[in-house]
């Protein structure tokens, strides 16, 4: 039994460094692959648009404003100010932008169609939801464009809610 101990100790003396080297190489290969995938995905993916690119029409936002008055204002208020005491979020200005900045229009659309209005969840049609999103974008400063915001949720994934860049023209 004492003879086996030195042999085990000798084996451990080269196995640990070899395993460490193999693990390090594996991590380097995996890390390189993970670093390369997002770069390839960025090149293949179309450039994301932002809400300030005129992604809705005024007519659509007007319909959304009327829909808001019928279905949302009794909770969120006529001025979209919400009610912090009742945990009803504001839908305008800094609170809205802090919550949605960097997220997609699809995420906003999904939230509205799934959970609004609170007293009749899921009752909004895709068209009414797209109109409501257009109104919320306009009331938060995004300019209207010539093409309506699509009511198909997949088409909204490439539009990011973000404030206009400093190089964008004023609405």
N, C-alpha and C positions, 0 to 999 in steps of 0.2 A: 504494500500500500504506500509506503514511503517513496518507492520508485516512481509511482504514477504522479506524485505531486510536482516534482521538478519538470516532468514532461508537460503537465497542464500549465504550469507557470510559464514555461517557454512558449507554449502555443498562445497563451494570453498576451504575451509580450509583442507578438507580431499581428495577432488577430485584431486587437483593438485599433491600432493605427490603420490597418487595412480597411476595416469597417468604417472608420472615420473618413478615410480617403474616398471610399466608394459612396458613402452618404453625401459627402461634399460634392462629388462629381454629379451625383443624381440631382442634388438640389440646384446645382448650376445649370444643368440641362433643363430641368423643370422650370426654373426661374426664367431662363432665356425663352422657353416656349411660351410661358405666360406673358412675358413682356412683348413678344412678337405678335401674339394673337390680337391684342387690342389695336396695335398699329395697323395690322392687316384689315381688321374690322372697320377701323376708321376710314381707310382708303376705299373700301367697298361700299360703305354706307353712304347714302346721299347726305349732303350737308343739312343739318337741322335748321329749321326756320324758327324764328321767334315770333311771339304774338304781335310784336311791333312791325311785322312785315306786311300788314294789311291782309290778314287771313280771314276776314269776315266782311260782310257788307253792312251798310247803315240800315238797309231794309230789314236784314236779319236781326240786328241789334235792337231795332224798334220793336219787332215781334217779341224778342226776348224781354224787353222792358215791360210790355203789356202782360206777358206771362208771369213775370216777377210780381207785378201788382196783384194779379189774381191768386197766385199760389204761394208766394214767399214773404210778402211784405208784412203779413200779420205776425210773423215770428222775427224776421230779420230787420223789420222797420222800413218805413218809406224811404229813408235815406241810406239804407243798407248798413246801418250802424251796429246791428246785432244787439245782444243783451248779455253782457258779461256775467251778471248775477245768475242768469239762467243757463249759462254756458252756450249761448247762441252766438256763433262767430260773426264778426263784422265781415262784410263782403266788399269793402271798399278801402282804398288807401293802404297805409303801411301794414295793418294787420293782415290784410288779404295778400299783399305782395310778400311779406315775410313767410307766410305759410306756403304759398304756391311757387315762389321763385325757384327756378331750376327744375321744376317738375313739368311734366308734359300736359298739354291740353287734354290728352286722352285720360289722364289721371283725374282731372277736374270733371270731365264728362262722365266718367265711371262713377265718381262719388255722387254726382247729382242724380244720375239715372237710377242708381241703386238705392239711395237713401233719402231722397227728397221728393216731395215735401214731407216733413217729419210726420205729419198727421195722415199721410196717404202714400207711404213709401213705395217707390217703384212705379208710380202712376204716370210719370212723364214719358212722352214719346221720344224717340231719338231726335226727331226734328225739333220739338220744343226744347229739348236739352241742348242741342247745338245752338239754337237761338238764345237760350239763357246764357250759355258760355260766351257767345258773341257780346251780349249786353254786359256781362261782368268784365270782359276784357275792355270794352269801350269805356265803361264807367271808371275803370282804373287807368285810363290814359292811352290805351292802344288805339291806333288809327284804323279806320275802316279801309277796305280795299275794294276791288272789283269782283272778287270771287267769293261766294258764300263758304262759310266753314262747313265742311262735310258733316253729315250726321252718322257716318259709318265710323265707329270707334277706331278701327285699325288705321284709318287715314289720318287720325289725330296724333298718332304716336310720334311723328317727326316734328311736331310743333312744340316748342318749349316756352313756358311762361317765364319771361325775363323782361326786365326793363330795357328800353332801347339803348343801344350802344351810343357812345358820345358822337360817333360819326353819322348816326341816323338823322334824317331830317325831322324837324318838329312836325307834329300832326297839324 
